[in-house]
């Protein structure tokens, strides 16, 4: 009975989402559509970071680094062949003659981001607490520097522009559903319980036979895959990508969404991503009118401080709404 209720709830939500996409594509203007797409991408980023930070209790600031890897990979693969000869002269011949469809490009970008997370995670995830936060911040800086200096492939600080505008709601919505579905299946599985045990008391979990290092690396790799996919969607939504697109400010935004929503809560991360994405856009005209930039970041910081003081577990804690829990 519970299993049937869970399936019915998921089916209703998917059908409602498809209906919303159909109505939005037909009736909303380009500005509102782009805002909704950004909301979806932020949901992917927040929910995927929740796998790493929320389920296992890590504190990673390196999510934008994996997003950059996936974004640049997808951008280069989908870049028209006729333009590669002029803008990307340093590409290998086999890559310069290839133009890959969008879906394989997103998957390849996600896989490359996962491989980078695996390489980074082996040495970095032996650290804990603020040492881990500083180390992952270093990873973000290293990726930015490499992209900036690898001009023959990435065009350095100029970045890649003129990308095909492939991202729309028909791409973003399925990836949001896939990200939430995978996170949900992980959380309510035995492996997810292992991750949560590591978060609550890693010493007790290790005494029970849990491999702490392997569990943490797996969480980082899974989260990095979806961050890479989100990077590809982002690049083909704004039709440009530069090293500055994936900065510490973006890492701060995603971490705030996870903390405010509740570390370990998939629903909380999704709701916080929606709220903060809309509020950030709400502050933009005010910033331009007052010529004071960063009001959105100030507001997010204040909200996070209040949450940490008065509700440290976040809006939802580690729970999901009773309607959705199996």
KOLDO-580503 format. One record per residue (C-alpha): x, y, z. Coordinates in steps of 0.2 Angstrom, whole numbers, padded with zeros to 4 digits, always signed. Each point is the difference from the previous one (the first is absolute). Layout:
// KOLDO-580503
XYZ/...
This chain:
// KOLDO-580503
+0000+0000+0000/+0014+0012+0005/+0010-0004-0016/-0016+0003-0011/-0003+0017+0009/+0018+0005-0004/-0001-0005-0018/-0017+0010-0002/+0007+0015+0009/+0015+0000-0012/-0011-0003-0015/-0011+0015+0005/+0015+0011+0002/+0008-0005-0017/-0017+0003-0009/-0002+0017+0009/+0018+0005-0005/-0003-0005-0018/-0016+0010-0001/+0009+0015+0008/+0014-0001-0013/-0013-0001-0015/-0010+0015+0007/+0016+0010+0004/+0008-0003-0018/-0016+0006-0008/-0005+0015+0010/+0015+0007+0009/+0013+0012-0007/+0018-0003-0002/+0005+0009+0016/-0011-0010+0011/+0005-0016-0009/+0018+0003+0003/-0003+0004+0018/-0010-0017+0002/+0015-0009-0008/+0012+0008+0012/-0011-0006+0014/+0001-0018-0007/+0019+0001-0001/+0002+0006+0017/-0012-0014+0006/+0012-0012-0008/+0015+0008+0008/-0007+0001+0017/-0007-0018+0001/+0016-0007-0007/+0010+0010+0013/-0012-0007+0013/+0006-0018-0005/+0018+0006+0005/-0002+0012+0014/-0017-0005+0007/+0000-0019-0001/+0018-0003+0006/+0003+0016+0010/+0015+0006-0011/+0002+0019-0003/+0005+0002-0018/+0002+0017-0009/+0006-0008-0016/-0017-0003-0009/+0003+0014-0012/+0016-0008-0006/-0009-0016-0005/-0013+0011-0008/+0014+0009-0010/+0007-0016-0006/-0016-0007-0006/-0005+0017-0008/+0016+0002-0010/-0001-0018-0005/-0018+0002-0007/+0004+0017-0008/+0015-0007-0009/-0009-0015-0006/-0015+0009-0007/+0010+0015-0007/-0004+0000-0019/+0015-0007-0010/+0001+0015-0012/+0003+0011+0016/+0013-0011+0008/+0012+0003-0014/+0000+0019+0004/-0003+0000+0019/+0008-0016+0006/+0016-0002-0010/+0008-0010+0013/-0012-0014+0000/+0006-0018-0005/-0005-0004-0018/-0012-0014+0006/-0009+0012+0011/+0000+0015-0012/-0010-0011-0013/-0013-0006+0013/-0017+0008+0004/-0009-0010+0013/-0018+0000+0004/-0006+0009+0016/-0005-0015+0010/+0017-0010-0002/+0009+0016+0003/-0009+0003+0017/+0004-0018+0005/+0018+0001-0005/+0002+0016+0009/-0008-0008+0016/+0012-0015-0002/+0015+0011-0002/-0005+0010+0016/-0003-0017+0009/+0018-0005-0005/+0007+0016+0006/-0009-0002+0017/+0007-0018+0001/+0018+0007-0003/-0003+0014+0012/-0009-0010+0013/+0014-0013+0003/+0011+0012+0008/-0012+0014+0006/-0013-0010+0009/+0013-0006+0013/-0003+0017+0007/-0014+0005+0011/-0009+0016+0006/+0007+0017-0005/+0015-0008-0008/-0011-0009-0013/-0009+0016-0003/+0017+0009-0004/+0006-0014-0010/-0015-0001-0011/+0001+0019-0002/+0017-0003-0006/-0006-0012-0013/-0012+0013-0007/+0014+0013-0001/+0011-0013-0009/-0014-0004-0013/-0003+0019-0003/+0019+0003-0003/+0002-0015-0011/-0015+0005-0011/+0007+0018-0001/+0017-0005-0005/-0005-0014-0012/-0004+0012-0014/+0002-0011-0015/-0015-0010+0006/-0010+0011+0011/+0004+0017-0007/+0006+0005+0017/-0008+0015+0009/-0010+0004-0016/-0010-0017+0002/-0011-0007-0013/-0014+0010-0007/-0013-0003-0014/-0004-0018+0007/-0016-0007-0007/-0015+0004+0011/-0005-0018+0003/-0006+0001+0018/-0019+0002+0003/-0013-0007+0012/-0001-0016-0010/+0018-0003+0005/+0001+0008+0017/-0016-0009+0007/+0005-0018-0004/+0017+0003+0008/-0008+0008+0016/-0010-0016+0001/+0014-0011-0003/+0011+0009+0014/-0014-0001+0012/-0004-0018-0004/+0018-0006+0002/+0002+0010+0016/-0016-0007+0007/+0004-0018-0004/+0017+0002+0008/-0007+0008+0016/-0013-0013+0003/+0012-0015-0004/+0011-0009+0011/+0015+0009-0008/-0008+0017+0004/-0003-0006+0018/+0019-0003+0000/+0003+0017-0006/-0011+0008+0014/+0009-0011+0013/+0017+0007-0006/-0008+0018+0002/-0007-0003+0017/+0015-0010+0008/+0014-0005-0011/+0009-0009+0014/-0015-0011+0004/-0003-0003-0018/+0018-0006-0003/-0002-0011+0015/-0015-0008-0008/+0011-0004-0015/-0004+0015-0011/+0014+0005-0012/+0000+0019+0003/+0012+0005-0014/-0009-0010-0013/-0017+0007+0005/+0006+0018+0000/+0008-0002-0017/-0015-0008-0007/-0011+0015+0006/+0012+0012-0007/+0001-0009-0017/-0019-0002-0002/-0003+0019+0005/+0014+0005-0013/-0009-0009-0014/-0016+0010+0002/+0010+0016+0002/+0009-0004-0016/-0017-0002-0009/-0006+0016+0008/+0015+0009-0007/-0004-0006-0017/-0018+0006+0002/+0006+0017+0006/+0012+0003-0014/-0013-0004-0013/-0013+0011+0008/+0011+0016+0001/+0009-0006-0016/+0016+0005+0007/+0012-0007+0013/+0015+0009+0009/+0011-0005+0014/-0008+0013+0011/-0017-0008-0002/+0005-0013+0013/+0007+0010+0014/+0000+0000+0019/-0016+0010+0000/-0009-0014-0009/+0006-0012+0013/-0006+0011+0014/-0018+0000-0009/-0001-0019-0001/+0006-0003+0018/-0012+0013+0007/-0014-0009-0010/+0005-0017+0008/+0002+0007+0018/-0016+0010+0000/-0010-0014-0008/+0007-0012+0012/+0016-0011-0001/-0007-0017-0006/-0017+0006-0005/-0003-0002-0019/-0016+0010+0001/+0008+0013+0010/+0014+0003-0012/-0012+0001-0015/-0011+0012+0009/+0014+0011+0005/+0007+0000-0017/-0016+0006-0007/-0002+0014+0013/+0018+0007-0001/+0000-0001-0019/-0015+0011-0001/+0005+0012+0014/+0017+0002-0009/-0008+0005-0016/-0012+0011+0011/+0015+0010+0007/+0008+0003-0017/-0011+0015-0006/+0002+0008+0017/+0019-0002-0001/+0001+0008-0017/-0012+0014+0006/+0010+0004+0016/+0017-0004-0008/+0004-0012+0014/+0004-0018-0005/+0000-0015+0011/-0017+0003+0009/-0005-0017-0004/+0015-0008+0008/-0002+0011+0015/-0018-0006+0002/+0005-0018-0002/+0014+0002+0013/-0012+0008+0012/-0012-0014-0002/+0013-0014+0002/+0006+0009+0016/-0017+0000+0007/-0003-0018-0005/+0016-0005+0009/-0005+0009+0016/-0018-0004+0001/-0002-0016-0010/+0017-0008-0002/-0008-0016-0009/-0008+0011-0014/-0018+0002-0005/-0003-0019-0002/+0015-0007+0010/+0004-0017-0008/-0018-0005-0002/-0012+0000-0015/-0018+0005+0001/-0010-0015+0006/-0010+0000-0016/+0016-0005-0010/+0009-0011+0012/-0001-0019-0004/
